[in-house]
């Protein structure tokens, strides 16, 4: 797994090749193994593929165009909208996208009590760990992944399309990479710039 940590890359170009069912199940099992507060396991994995993928992409496209018109949860500079459209293209190539729902989550526009905020933050940390587990398991199996932050430019449309209780937290697209195997790692900050040791 250490090798997967250092060799994993965000993949934005995918082969037209399905993911075997046993490999997909292994990836989902890895997500399930993530730590969570009080073992609440605040996740539900919605696997989107086949005909459902086309419906999801249509919802994503509608949401991005809504954001481009200045409507929706997120509106942004044109460069951000173009980046969201680029993500949409990558998602269209990937054979599978896994949406991670927080069944305890509340809509982003809702008013929250302090206790609800604490729970939500704890749950989101656990969901991030689940997604990282899935990305690393995929890398270990030779499968690429892309963590899609741009789904929030289509927040309303995707939330309606998913129709799930709770809150949409993230989406992870999966597939075999069509990028060169020599893809370089992006530079990381030196440890001395990001670590403070207190003894």
Secondary structure per residue as TSV (DSSP state, phi and psi in degrees):
chain	resnum	aa	ss	phi	psi
A	1	X	-	360.0	-29.9
A	2	X	H	-59.4	-41.3
A	3	X	H	-61.6	-40.5
A	4	X	H	-62.1	-37.0
A	5	X	H	-60.2	-41.5
A	6	X	H	-86.3	-18.8
A	7	X	H	-105.7	-11.3
A	8	X	-	-61.9	137.2
A	9	X	-	-132.5	154.6
A	10	X	B	-78.4	120.0
A	11	X	-	-98.8	130.5
A	12	X	-	-120.1	-0.3
A	13	X	-	-133.7	122.3
A	14	X	B	-118.8	149.8
A	15	X	-	-74.6	154.5
A	16	X	S	-83.3	77.4
A	17	X	-	-150.4	125.0
A	18	X	-	-70.0	157.3
A	19	X	-	-92.1	126.2
A	20	X	-	-57.9	145.3
A	21	X	H	-58.5	-37.9
A	22	X	H	-69.2	-34.0
A	23	X	H	-68.6	-42.5
A	24	X	H	-62.6	-41.2
A	25	X	H	-63.7	-38.3
A	26	X	H	-63.0	-40.3
A	27	X	H	-63.4	-44.5
A	28	X	H	-66.9	-37.3
A	29	X	H	-62.1	-39.0
A	30	X	H	-62.8	-40.7
A	31	X	H	-60.4	-42.2
A	32	X	H	-62.5	-26.0
A	33	X	T	-80.5	-1.4
A	34	X	S	-64.3	152.4
A	35	X	-	-70.6	152.6
A	36	X	-	-150.7	155.2
A	37	X	G	-65.1	126.1
A	38	X	G	52.6	28.9
A	39	X	G	53.3	35.7
A	40	X	-	-73.5	-20.2
A	41	X	-	49.1	64.9
A	42	X	-	-81.8	61.0
A	43	X	-	-148.0	152.5
A	44	X	E	-140.5	127.5
A	45	X	E	-98.8	119.6
A	46	X	E	-104.6	108.9
A	47	X	E	-89.4	120.3
A	48	X	E	-112.9	122.9
A	49	X	-	-155.2	174.1
A	50	X	H	59.1	-138.5
A	51	X	H	-62.0	-34.8
A	52	X	H	-62.2	-30.8
A	53	X	H	-61.5	-40.7
A	54	X	H	-64.2	-38.7
A	55	X	H	-64.9	-42.5
A	56	X	H	-62.3	-43.9
A	57	X	H	-63.5	-37.8
A	58	X	H	-63.8	-41.1
A	59	X	H	-64.8	-43.1
A	60	X	H	-61.1	-44.6
A	61	X	H	-61.4	-46.1
A	62	X	H	-60.0	-43.2
A	63	X	H	-64.7	-40.9
A	64	X	H	-63.1	-42.6
A	65	X	H	-66.7	-33.8
A	66	X	H	-63.5	-44.4
A	67	X	H	-63.0	-37.8
A	68	X	H	-63.4	-28.1
A	69	X	T	-83.4	-0.2
A	70	X	T	88.9	17.2
A	71	X	-	-111.8	174.3
A	72	X	S	88.4	-177.3
A	73	X	S	-66.5	-45.4
A	74	X	-	-115.0	131.5
A	75	X	-	-125.3	150.4
A	76	X	-	-154.6	174.5
A	77	X	-	-61.7	153.7
A	78	X	H	-54.3	-32.9
A	79	X	H	-61.3	-36.8
A	80	X	H	-68.7	-39.6
A	81	X	H	-63.8	-42.1
A	82	X	H	-63.2	-37.9
A	83	X	H	-64.8	-38.9
A	84	X	H	-64.0	-38.5
A	85	X	H	-66.0	-35.3
A	86	X	H	-65.3	-40.9
A	87	X	H	-61.5	-41.6
A	88	X	H	-57.8	-41.2
A	89	X	H	-63.4	-43.0
A	90	X	H	-62.6	-42.6
A	91	X	H	-63.5	-31.7
A	92	X	H	-69.9	-28.7
A	93	X	H	-80.2	-35.4
A	94	X	S	-67.1	132.3
A	95	X	S	-69.9	-22.8
A	96	X	E	-137.7	137.7
A	97	X	E	-126.7	129.7
A	98	X	E	-104.0	116.6
A	99	X	E	-89.1	132.4
A	100	X	E	-104.1	117.1
A	101	X	E	-100.0	144.4
A	102	X	E	-100.7	101.1
A	103	X	T	-63.0	-18.7
A	104	X	T	-93.1	-5.9
A	105	X	-	-71.8	157.4
A	106	X	-	-115.5	152.4
A	107	X	-	-54.2	145.1
A	108	X	T	-61.8	-23.3
A	109	X	T	-88.2	-4.5
A	110	X	S	-75.1	154.3
A	111	X	-	-83.9	135.3
A	112	X	-	-118.4	145.3
A	113	X	-	-77.7	167.8
A	114	X	H	-60.2	-42.9
A	115	X	H	-62.9	-40.4
A	116	X	H	-64.7	-36.9
A	117	X	H	-64.7	-42.3
A	118	X	H	-61.7	-46.9
A	119	X	H	-61.7	-43.1
A	120	X	H	-63.0	-43.5
A	121	X	H	-63.3	-41.8
A	122	X	H	-63.7	-43.1
A	123	X	H	-64.2	-40.5
A	124	X	H	-66.0	-34.7
A	125	X	H	-62.0	-43.8
A	126	X	H	-64.8	-41.0
A	127	X	H	-64.9	-38.1
A	128	X	H	-61.7	-39.8
A	129	X	H	-65.9	-38.8
A	130	X	H	-63.4	-42.9
A	131	X	H	-65.5	-40.9
A	132	X	H	-64.2	-41.5
A	133	X	H	-56.7	-44.2
A	134	X	H	-66.0	-41.7
A	135	X	H	-63.4	-40.3
A	136	X	H	-71.5	-39.8
A	137	X	H	-62.3	-41.4
A	138	X	H	-60.4	-47.1
A	139	X	H	-59.2	-40.7
A	140	X	H	-63.1	-27.4
A	141	X	T	-94.3	5.1
A	142	X	T	79.4	19.5
A	143	X	-	-110.5	135.0
A	144	X	E	-85.4	161.4
A	145	X	E	-144.2	155.9
A	146	X	E	-138.5	118.1
A	147	X	E	-80.9	117.8
A	148	X	-	-100.3	92.2
A	149	X	G	-72.8	-22.2
A	150	X	G	-73.1	-1.8
A	151	X	G	-60.3	-22.7
A	152	X	G	-76.1	-10.4
A	153	X	G	-74.7	-11.5
A	154	X	G	-125.1	33.8
A	155	X	H	-54.2	-52.5
A	156	X	H	-65.7	-45.6
A	157	X	H	-65.5	-45.1
A	158	X	H	-68.7	-38.5
A	159	X	H	-61.2	-44.7
A	160	X	H	-63.5	-43.1
A	161	X	H	-65.1	-42.4
A	162	X	H	-64.3	-40.5
A	163	X	-	59.5	30.5
A	164	X	-	-99.9	150.7
A	165	X	S	-68.5	147.3
A	166	X	S	91.6	-145.0
A	167	X	E	-133.5	138.1
A	168	X	E	-70.3	122.1
A	169	X	E	-102.3	-44.6
A	170	X	E	-165.8	171.2
A	171	X	E	-136.5	137.7
A	172	X	E	-124.0	113.7
A	173	X	E	-87.8	141.7
A	174	X	E	-130.8	141.8
A	175	X	E	174.8	170.8
A	176	X	-	-77.4	133.8
A	177	X	B	-67.8	139.3
A	178	X	-	-106.8	10.0
A	179	X	S	-89.9	158.6
A	180	X	-	-59.2	143.3
A	181	X	T	-67.0	-17.2
A	182	X	T	-89.3	16.7
A	183	X	-	-52.0	122.6
A	184	X	-	-75.3	150.1
A	185	X	-	-75.3	139.1
A	186	X	-	-70.2	147.0
A	187	X	-	-62.1	143.6
A	188	X	-	-110.3	149.2
A	189	X	-	-64.3	145.4
A	190	X	-	-60.8	146.7
A	191	X	H	-55.1	-38.0
A	192	X	H	-65.3	-19.5
A	193	X	H	-84.2	-17.6
A	194	X	H	-122.8	-4.7
A	195	X	-	-117.9	131.1
A	196	X	-	-121.0	123.0
A	197	X	-	-102.3	123.8
A	198	X	-	-115.4	124.8
A	199	X	-	-118.5	360.0
